Amino acid sequence: MMKQLIRIYRRSRLAQAAIACMAAFLLSIVPGKTLEVSESYRNNAQKAFDSFLQSLWPEAQQRGISRQVFDASVNRISLQWEIPDLAPPKIAGEQPAASRRRQAEFGSPGRYFSEKSLNQLAQLGQNNIRKYASVLSQIERTTGVPKEIVAAIWGRETAFSNARIPHDSMSVLATQAFLGRRPGFFRPELLAIMEIAQSGIVPLAQLKSSWAGAMGHTQMLPGLYLKYASDGDGDGKSDIWNSVPDALATTATFLMASGWLPGLSWAYEVEQSSKLDCTLEGPDEGRPAAQWIATGATRVAGRKWPARLNDVKSYLIMPAGRFGPAFIATDNYYAIKNYNESDLYVL
Ligand SMILES: [Ca+2]
């Protein structure tokens, strides 16, 4: 597994479009495993679920959601037993076994960095960067986030909108809030999607998401949408479901708010012969890049360090351990990590 990761990294340093390449297989092809529950559990859970939904009304009202939108939302919500990541609570003395966790980032790096899908995505990425050149330049000017980064996220999330996003957002968020592993995380997301419904930005039927509730071309959760919704195509609204420019602008705005440093890379790969102390790896060991350089960090392929990096707090990242590839990363690394916790994702 490690070897494979390393091999791909070595190749990646040579790749022209390394950033756009760093995408692999997609949310839509990560299969679910249906929870096995008895008929009696199913019936009791349905009753408890109906009460749970009704119990949200006071909070929904506080958020400015009308009774009409609340009722319309609740009426379209149904328990989605087939989605992954469920850990059903004990109801009427019965508790089924949890379903397996399914997220690409928890799978093997070899599969995540599959060369075939990376090459396909790189090609799509180059085409889309050309197709959306003016929108991406505008976004870069406004947010400081480079077009390659925005495009890479779009590619990783939905393969440039080629992934199927089949689920009803409200139903999966409600299911995750009621039967999921992280009910405390998803409950506010369920209220957030109702708030989006209240705004009337798109009809309820168009509020589609992944099984984990992420919506639109770049897979934003409802809470993030409410905070960072941006208008990339200038029509006065932020429709991340139907407008690629809106989705890209919203993602870039989120990265900007996460502390993106314009003009700097997410990371600079260093020679493995740099012999950096692997105990200094990670977010707690940040120090001015000049210090890493002074202790012998040398960029790959004889590249020069950008002078402006000297005083910038930087971090040593060694994703495959001390014998694997090494990077001097900036806070941009952690801004991307804010989008998705996984180091594999950022790489
Ligand atoms: Ca728009």
Boltz pocket constraint, residues with backbone or C-beta under 6 A from the ligand:
constraints:
  - pocket:
      binder: B
      contacts: [[A, 230], [A, 231], [A, 232], [A, 233], [A, 234], [A, 235], [A, 236], [A, 237], [A, 238], [A, 239], [A, 243], [A, 246]]
      max_distance: 6.0
